[in-house]
């Protein structure tokens, strides 16, 4: 692209960027001298085309983290297309790579990804796996995008290396024939396991020499596939072998490992990059562990000043320091985030660690985290990507001698000591450079950058930080802070204030729309309420006759072209999130289409899993409260103890959400005619149906209203039970054993006289005009994956208050609590209840509920009078 230098805007010798800093932090840092950065054009390794070229960032789609993404494409294509343009668009895209972890229909962390081949002779079906379609659509935006694949667990039939090769090859060719792209990189081994070096070399040779099964033009493209090893969790154990074995270096193009910034003891990965010109990736890295919009409301002293702005534990700035330290310590030039896009329902394993949250496909709502703006501080000020064979693409090199990291730890990487952290990238012809400075601390720091050998006379500085009081939350994202002139000695001085990232550059990006455009703002987030007039929250007969999906065109445009809904997505049903097994819409002889659980002990076998449990899928909105859900079920297999169907209610996720034992309330029907009512996997009541026909259709119904749970089989009530520690909100689950089992005519509907959903579900850090805290509270980020946005507010003693004004009928306090808190309740300033108990609760469970307020606007205040109250979220009724 054409480079533009900094404009001749009003320049200053000292540029002040970042958050307003408390006096004590500023005075404590006053004596610290400026950090000197010498950026010398002679230090640019222009001849190094792989090891030091900055390749930008990647999206990892795996383990059902993209389960809802194609629902956005079907229901809100403009929202989906905007996502493509934000991540993959522009002259300097944020994301340059889609990495696909192939699945085996078993839970390998968050959930299962569908197997492209469920038995050895089945033709590969890449439409099942959303990652391949995401990659294809991303390539419509950025044709230079790279695509890679690997696996964790394999389908049951693929248990030898030869079978793995067949699975990979047929899947790769199916993607080429379906979507028109050839995979660029393959890890032939097992994710997060030591590399099998003998198999690695064998696989590379097979790819280079295979001559069978290709259509015209395919073989040449296939033979250009490169090999990655080993995607280990922690420092790769193969560095010394790569140095010692020339044949292994010939076979392997990329050394990648996860969640550790450091080199091995021998410095082998640095040598691979610098001496042998090999790519070294952080092939699975940590993004943001929170919602950065709310994060600045924390009051954590880290170490002394309350509040960490955009920084702190699990933050976007911590992510940025991982980039800096990853290069400085082990020459990582590419970072892949798992998941970059969180498109699965709240409460799954590894929730809230993404850059984009896409969990409401019925509304089109997405949250674009400030972490994207932080990554743009790298990609927006460099030419990122892969250098071509003749070294003329102009991809920028990272400059080791102008980069440094003093952050502690390897994952997480903690920069709260306030010491220098910066990364410099430069054009190979020394025409331009950029230095990214990360200050994830409470201390202001001064940097002085002295370039030599570059034709520059001015530099620009851009910053991202949390907003000042009274500003919009994103007012200081990607802000042009001004231009700089050199001092008499040729140095450019910039002060970087606490909890900010600053890019100092010779480029003029003021006319780059990808950089200057703000990230899409959060919009409305309506509840799934499909047909209010009929009282139906959601209904699905799984037929989808006549339903089509738009085609994404060049540049991410939504075109008039349409494709069949089910064929496009391999049978994946709308709004479902499988957490084990595979539930797909398939045609049957008597009911057009049904939802069928596809993993069958007799025909497909059952592969290995990270989180072992029987098949389960979920559908719906976590804000649903009181409703009735029903579904028709039928068994295809003969009666057996493990052959069953179930419907569950108020499912919210948590550590056991990969199986039915994590569903708060479930009606279980065995193929022998027995039924059970279960709470979190424990049987509360059970019975046997007289004259049960296992081959017939049977209707399961579960109703949840307040603390009452009622179940029906074929229209007859079989249980009614009150829970003294109820779960009060959540989705619907369907479950079965590992047998072909059919579900049809799912309907979730309102119950007369009860509110079907929360009017709002508020994070604890959504402060006024939403939540108002009084007294002493600890507002913290960096909490567990099963807490909403990984944050919570904890009372610090009696007198702590929480106030909310609503036109609704009440509110629920949600979060893990020990039940010690006692509360006084005021409504509109009047004390209406004293010393009210709370309930011991787990993640996403209600600890206190206030209901029954009369119509009108009310201000509710809860005061802690004893014990400790943890607020993770507030459900507004």
N, C-alpha and C positions, 0 to 999 in steps of 0.2 A: 504494500500500500504506500501511498505518498506520505512522507513524513513532514510534519510542520513543526517549526521551532516555536519556542515561547514568544508570545507577542510582546510588544514594547509597552506593556501596561505599566502603571505606576509601580515602581519597585522600591523595596525597602531592604535595609541591610540585615534586620532581624525580624523574622516572621514568627508570630506567636500562634500556635495551633493547639487545639484540644480543649479539655474540660477546664472550667474555673476551679482552681485548686485551693483548698483551705490554707490559711496562712501558715499553720504549723508545718504542713508538708513542704510549702515553698521555702520557708526559712531553713528547714532541715536540709534542703538540697542546695541552698544558695552557694555553698563553697565548692560544689562539685564542678570540676572544669569541663569544658566542652569536649565531647567525643570527636576525635579527629578521624575523618574518613578520606583516604587518598584514593581517588578513582583514576587509575592510570590506564590509558588506552593500550599500552604495551602489555598489560596483564590480560587482555582479552584473548582467549584461546580460540581464535578463528578457525584453526584447522581441526579442532575437535568437533565432530558433527553429531555425535550421539551422547557422549557422557556429560557434557556441560551445557547442552542446549536446553532452554527452558520450555517445557512442554505443556505448561498450564495444568489444568485440573480435570478430574474425571468423575463420572457418575457410575456408581456400582448399583446394579439392580439385581436383587437376590432375595431368596427366602421370603417371598410374598410381600416385600416392601413396595412393590409396584402393583399390588393386587387391585387397587381401585383406579389406577391411572387410565386405563382404556375406557372406564365408565365416564370419565371426564371427556374423553374424545367423542364418545357416543352422545352424551347428554348436553355437554357444554363445549363444543369444539373450539370456540374462540378462546376459552380459558386454557384449554390444552395447547392450542397453537401459540398463545402468548407465553406459556411456559417454555416451549421450544425456542422461541425467539430470545427470551431473556437468558436462558442458559447457553444456547448454542449459536446465537446470532451475532451479527456485527463483524467488523473487520478484526476485532480482537475479542473473540468469544471467551467466556469464562470457562466453559467446559469443552474439552477437545477430544473426549474419549468416553465411550460407553462400555463398561465392563459387565458382562453377563455371567452370573454364577448359575450354571445349569442345575435344575432340580430333579428330584426323584419322587415327587408327590408326598414327601415326608417333611416334618418340621425340622429345619436345620438352623433355627434360631427364632426369628419372628414368625415364621410359618413355612409352608412348602412352596416351591416353585414347581409348576407342572413339568413332568418328564416329557421330552419331545418324542421318545420311543419307550412305550411301556412294556413291550415284549420285543424279542429279537427281530421278528419279521415284520413288525409294524412300520409302515413308512413314516419317516420323521415328520412331525407336525410342529413347526415353529410358531404357528399362530397361537398355540396354547400359552406360550411363554411371553409375557408382555415385554420383556427386555429386547427381544428381536424387533418388535414393531416400534418400540421407542427408538432404537438405534436407526431403523430405516427412516423414521420421520425426522430424527435429528440430522440425518445426512441430507435431507431435503433442504435444511437450513444451512448446514455446513458440510459440503461434499468432502472436505478433507478430514472429517471426523474419523478417529480410529475406533475399532471394535475389537474386543477381546473376550475370550470365554475361558472358563475353568469349571471345576465341579467341587462339591463337597462329597456328599454321598451319591452313589449311582443307582439307577433302577436295579431291581432285584436280578434281572437277567444278565446284567453287565458286570461280571465279577472276575474277569481276566483283562490283562492289558490289551489283548487283541480285540476283545469285545468293547473295551473303552474306545479304542481307535475307531472301530466301526460306528459306535454311537456318535463320537465327535464328527467323523467325516460325513456321515449321512445328515447330521444336523447342520453342519456348515454348508453343505451343498443345498439342503432345503432352504436355508436362509438366502443363499445366492439366487436360487430359482424363484423364490417367493418375493423377495424384496430387492434383489439386484445388487447386493453388496457381498463382498468376500470378507470373512473375518480376517483381521490383521495379525492378531496374537493369540496363542493358545498356551495355557499351562497344562501339560499332559498329566500332571500329578494331582494330588489331593490337596484341597485348600487347607491351609494352616497345619500342614504336616511336613516333615523333612523331605527333601527332594530325593527321588529315586534316580540317581544320576545315570545308571545304565539304561533305564527306560527312557530317560530324557533324550539321550543320544539316539536310541533306537527310534523314538517317535520322530525326531527331527529328520532322520534318514528316510523314514517312511513317507513323510510329507514331501521330501525332495524327489523321491523315486517312484511314488505310486502312479500307476498308469491305468488303473481299471475304474469303471463306473462313472467316467466323466462324459459330459456332453461337450460339443465343440466349444472351445474357448475357455472351458472351466479349469483344465489341468494347469495351465500356466499361472492363472491367478491363485490357484490352490497352493502351488509350490512356492509362492512368495510369502506364505504364512510364516511368522516368526515365533520363536519359543520363549516363554517366560518361565522362570523358576524363582522361588518355590512357594511364594505367598505364605511363608511361615508367620506365626504369631510371635513376634519378638525378632531379635537379630537373626538373620539368615545363617544357617549352619554350613553353607556351601561355598563361602567366599574363598577360602584357601584352596579348595578343589578347582575353582574356576581359574585361579592364578596359576596353579600347577599344571593344569591339563589343557593343552591347546585345542584338543578335539572337543572338549566340553565348551570352551569359549566359541568354537566354530558353530556348535549346535545351538547355543543359547544367545539370544539377542538382548534379553532384559533380565536383570537381577531385581527381584521384588520381595519385600517382606513388610509385615504389618506392625502398626502400633508401637514402633520404637524408632527413635531418631538416630540412634548411635550406630557406629561401625563396629565390626568385630575387633578383637584384641589386636589383630595383625594389620588393621587398617586396609583390609582387602577390598572393600567396596569402593573406597576412595581410589585405590589403585585401578580397579576395573574401569572407573569413570575417566580418570585422568590419563592413565598409561595405555589402557587397552581400548579406550573410547567405547565403552559399553554403557547402555542405559541402566540407571539404577532408580527404581521407583519406591515410593511409599505406597504400596499397591492396595492398602486398605488403611484409611486414616480417620481420625476423629474430627467431626465437624462441630456444630454448636449443640450444647446440651441445655437447651432452654428456648424460650421465646425472647429474642433480643428486644422486642418492643417493650416488654414489661421488665426485663432484667434491671434497668437502671433504678428501679424502686427498691432494690435490695439495700440493706443497711449493714452488710457484713464488713467489719474492719479487717483489712487484709494488707498490712498487719495492724494499722492503727486508725486510719481515717474511715469512718462508716461510709459504705457504699463503694461499689466498684464500677459504676457506669456500664459501658459495654464490655468491660473486662471481668476478670475474676474467674472462679472455678467453672470449667466447662464452657468458656465464652468464645466468641468470635476472635478475640485478641489472642486467647490461648491457642486457638487453631492457627492463627497467623504465625505465632512463635514456633509452632510445630513445623511450618514451612521453612522458616529461617533456619532453625536448628537442624532440621532434616538435611538441608543442603550443607550447612557448615560442617556437620559431624560425619556425614556419610554420602554426600554428593547426590542426594535425592533431587531429581529435577522434574518429577511428576508425582502428583498426589491424588489419590482416588478415594472418594468419600462414600462410606457405607452407613446409612443410605444418604445420598445427596437429596433425594426426593422421598419423603415419608408419605406413601400413599397406601396406608393401611389404617385400620381403626385404632383409636387411642387405647392404650393399655396392653398392646402387644410387647413382646420382649424387644428391647432396644428402642422403645418409643422416645420421641422428643430428642433425637440426636441428628436432625437433618437440617438442610439449608432451605428446603421448600416443604411446607406441610400441605398435603392435598388429600384431605380426609372426608370431604363433603361433596361427592360427585353430583348429588342431586341439586346443589346450589351453585356449583362452579367456584366456590370460595377456595382460595389458596392464600397461605401466608408465605411471603418472601422474606426470609430472615436477613438481618443486617450482616450476617456472615457472608452473604453474596457480595455486598458492597466491599467488605474487607478483602475478599479474594480478588475483586476487581482492582484493588490497589496494586496487585501484581500483574494481572493479565491486561489491564487497561493501559499500562505504561511499558509494554514490550511487545515484540512480535513473537508470540508463543507458538509452539508446534514442533513438527519434525522436519529437520533439514533434509533437502533432497540429495540425490546421489552425487551431483556435481557441485554441491555446496554453494548454491546460488539463491536459495530461498530467503536468505536474510534473517533466519531465526536467531533471536538474541541468545547470547551466552550469559550464564551467571558467572560472576567474577569472584573467585574465592578470596583473593587478597583484599577485596573491598566489601566483604561480608563477615559478620561476626554474630555469635550467640553466647550469652551468659545465663540464659534461662536454665533452671534446674529441672531434673526429671526427664524422662523419655516418653511417657504418656501417662498422665498429662504432662505438658511442658509448662512450667510455672515461671513467669517473668516478673513476679511481684517484688523482686529485689531492686528493681529500677535500674539495673545495669544495662549496658548496650546490647541491642538486638537489631540487626539490619541486614538487608540483602541487596546487592547491586547487580543489575542486569544491563547489558550493553549490546549494541548492534555490532556485528562482526567487522564492519568497516569503520568502527569507531566514530560514526556520525552522530550517535545519540546514546544516552544512558539514563537510567532511573535507579534511584535508591529508595527502598521501602524500609521505613523505620517503625518498629512496633514498641509501644510503651504500655505494657499491661501492668502498670504500677500506679501507686498514689503519688509518685514523685515527678515533678517536672524535670525534663532533661534537655540539654543543649547539645546540638550536633553542628559540626563545621565540616562541610564537604568541599574538598579541593580537587577538581578535575584537572587532568593534564592530557594533552593529545586529542582533545575533543574541540570541535569548532563551535564553542558555545560562549555566550556573553551574559546570558540570563538563564535562570532556572525558575520553574514554577513549583509551587507546593500545593498539594491537595490533602485533605484530611477527612477522616470519618471518626465520629465520637458520639456520645449520647447528647441529646438536646439539652440546652439550658432551660431553666424553669420558665414555663409559659409558652414554650415553643412546641410545634408539632414534633412528634417523637423522632422523625427522620429529618429534621431541619438541618442537621449537621452531618448527614451522610454524603460522602463524595463531594465535599464543599471545596470550591476553589478559594484557598485562603490568600492567594496573592502571588506576586512574582518577586524574585530576588536578584540583586546585583552583587557582583563579587566585591570583596574588600581589597585593599591594596595588595595583599599577598595572593589574591585569586581564590579565596575561600568564600563559601556561601554558608551563612549561619542561620540555623532554624531552631527555635525552641519548641519542643514537643511536650505538650502538657499531659497530665495523667490520663490513663485509660483511653488512648487514641492510637490511630495508625496514620502515618503521614507518608506520602509518596513525593519525593523531590525528583523532578524530571526535566530534561531538555526538550521533551516533546510538547507540542501544542495540541491538547486534546479537547479544546473548547468547542470544536465543531464535530466531535465524535459522538453521535447520538447514543451509542451503547453505553458510553461513560456518563454523559451529561443527563440522560434520562433518569429520573428517580426510579427506584424499584417500585413495582405495583403496590399500592397501598391496600391494607386490609379493607374489605368491603363488608356488606351484610352477610350474615351467616344463618339463613333460615333453617328451621328444623325440617326434617323429612316428614311431610304431612301431605300425602299424595292426593287425597280426595276428601277435604274437610266436609263437604256437603253430605257425603255418604258415611262419614265417620271412619274412613279408612286411612291409616297412617301409611301403609304400604301393602300391596298385593302383587303377586307374581304367579302366573300360570306357566311360565318358562317356555312359551311358544314363540314369542317375538316374531310372529308372522308379519312380513312386510317391513320390519324395522331395518333400517340401514344406518351406515356410519359414513361420514364425509371422508374424502381423501385429502391428505395434506400435500400441498404443492410446493414448488420452489419458494424458498424464503420463509416457509412456515405459513403460507397462505392456506385458508380453508377454501377448497375448490368446490364447484357444483357436483363433482363426481361422487358417486356413492358405491359402497360395497355392502354385502349382506352382513348383518349384525353378528350372527353366530359363527359364520364361516370366518369372518375377520378375526375373531378372538378364540377360535378353537372350542367353542361351546361354553365358555365362561359366562355364568349367569350374572345379571345386573346386580350391583351393590353387594355382592358376596365377598367375604374374606375367609378363605380356607386357612385353617390353622394346623390341620393334619389331614392327609388324604386328598382326594380330588373330587369336587362336586361340579358336575357339568350338565348343561341342558342337552339332552339327547332325544332322538325320535324313538317312539315305541309304537307298537301295533295298535293300541286301543286308545291312547290319549295324546296323540300328536307328539308333544315334547313333555318330558318330565325332568326334574333335577335328579340326577343319578350319581351315587357315589361310585367312582370308577375303579378304585384299587381293591382288587379281589384276590383273596388268598389262592383260589383255585386257578385263576387265569393269568394274572399279572405278577403274582407274588408280592411280598411286602419288603421294601428296602429298609436300610438302616436310617436312623433319625438321630438328630441332636437332642430333641425333646420328644421322647417316645410317648405316644398316646394313640387312641383310636381316632378315626376321622371326625372332624368337626369343622363347621363353617358358621359364620355369623353374618347377620344382615341388619342394617338399620342405624339408628341415631342414638348415641350415648345419652342424649337428653330426654329420651322417652322415659316416662315414669309409670303411669297406671294405664294398662292396656290388656287386651286379650289377643293371643296369637294362636293360630290353628294351622295345621298342615295335614294333608293326606299322605299316608306312607304304605309301602308295599315291599315285601321281601321277595327277592328273586331266588335266593338259596334256601335249602332245606333248613328246618329249625335246628338251631345250635345255641349253646350257652353264650357264645360271643357274637351272635347274629341278632342285632337289635336296631331300633330307631328311637330317636329322642328329639324333643323340642325343649328349649330352655328359654328363660326370661331374665331380664335385667343383667345381662352379661356386660361386664365393664373391663375385663382384662385382668392382668396381674400375673404373678409368677406361675400359676397353674392354668393359664388361659389356653394352653396348647391342647387341652383335653376337656372332656365334660366335667371332670372333677373340679375345674375352675369356674364352672357356671353356677351362679348363686342358686337358681331354682330350675329343676329339670323334671319333665315327665318322660320316663323311660319305658319303652314297650319292647319286650322280648319276643322273638319269633315263636316261642312256645306258648305265648298267651299270658305270660306274667307281666305285671306292670310295677313300677316303683316311682315314688316321688323322692327326689334327692335334693339335698342342700349341700352345695360344694362337695359333691361326691358321696356324701353320707346319706344312707337311706333313712328317711323319716317314716314312710309308710309304704305298704306294698299289698299286692293281691294277685288273683288269677282270674282271667276272664273265661266264663263258661262258653263252650262251643266255639272256641277261637279257630278261625281259618287263616293260616299264615300266608296263603296265596292271595287273599282278598285285600282290597284297600281298606285301611282303617284311619280314622281321623283322630289326631291328638290335639288337644286344646289345653292351653295353660293361661290362667288369668291372674294378674297381679294388681291389687288395689291396696295402697297403703301397706299395712303389715300382713295382709291376708293373701294367701296363695291358694288357688283352686285349680284342680285338674279334671279333665274329662277325656274319656275314650269312647269314640263313636257316639258322642252326645250324652253319655251318662257320666255323672259326677263320680269320681273315684276317690277324691280326697279334698279336704279343705283344712288349712293349717295357718296359724298365726305365728309370725316370727317376732320374738322379743328383741332381736337385734337385726332389723331388716336391711337389706339392700333395697334402695328406693328408685333406682334408675338404671337404664342400660338397654342393650340391644337384644335381639332374638338369636338363639343358636339352634342349629340342626346338627344331629350327630348320628353316627352308625358304627357298626363294627367293620372289619375289613372284609366286607362282602358287598356284592352289587345290591344296592338298596335304593328304592325310588321314593321321591318326594314330589308332591304336586299341590297346586292351589294353596300356596302360602298366603295367609291374610293376617295382618296385624291391624287391629281396630280399637277405637275408643271404647271406654266403658262409661255408660251413662252416669252422670253425677260425679265424675272424677276428671281431674286435669291430666291430659295424656302426656304432657312434656313440660320441661322447664321453659320458661320464657327466655332465660339466659343461663349460661353456665360460665361463671366468672373465675378466672385464675386468681389466686390469692394476691398477686402483685398488680392486679388491675385497680389501681388507686383512684381516688376521687377524680371525676364525679361518680365513679362506681363505688368501690369500697373505701371506707374511711376508718382508719385505725386510731385509737386513742390509748394513752398509757404506754407501757413498755412491751414492745414486740421485737422478736428477731425475724427479719425477713431474709430468707436465704435462698440462693440458687445452688446448683450442684448436688441436688438430692437424687433420689432413686429414679430408675426408669419407669416405675409404676406410679409415680406421682405426676400430677398434671403439670406439664411444662417443666418438670424436675425442680419445682420450687415449693416452698411452704413458709407459712408465717406461724411462729410459735410464741404464745404468751409467755411473759417473763415474770408473772406474779399477779396477785389480785389487783383489780382496777384496770386491767387491760380491756379495751372495748373494741367492738367491731360494729360499724353502722352502715346501713344501706337503706336507700329510699326507693320504694317500688310501688307500682300500681297493681301488683299481683296480690296473691292470697297468703304469701309467706315465703320462707326460704329454708334451705337445708345447708348445713355445714358439712363438708366432705373432706375426708382425709384420715390417715392412720392416727388413731388416738388410743390412749390406755384407759379411758373412761373415768379419769380422776377429776376432770373439770366439772365445776358446778357454775351455773349461769343465772344471773338476773336478767330478765327480759323487759325491755321498755318499748312501747309502741307509741309513737307521736309524743314522746316525752313522759308518758305515764307508765309507772311500774305495773306490769300486768302479771308477772310471775317471778317468784324468788327461788333461789337455790335449786334450780332445775338440773336434773342429772343429765350427763351425756353417756353415750354408749361406747364401749370398747369397739373399735372399728379397724378395718384393714384398708388397703389402698382402694380409692374410688368408692368407699362406703361412707354412708352418712353417719355422723356421730350425734347430730342434733337436728331436729326438725321442728319448725314452727309453721303451723297451717291454720286455716280457717279465718283469716282476716276478712273483715267485711269489704265490699267494693269501695274503691277510692284509693287515693295515694297515701302511703304510710311510710313513716321513717321508723325503722327497726334498729334497736341497739341491744347487742348482747354484751354483758359485762361478766368477766371472769371473777368469781368471788372466792374460788378455791381450785386447787389443782392446776393442770396445764392443758391448754387447748391448742391443737394443731389445726390450722386452716390450710388445706391444699386447694380447695375450690369452694365456690358457693353456688348452689343451684337455686335460681329464683323461680318461685311458683307463680 
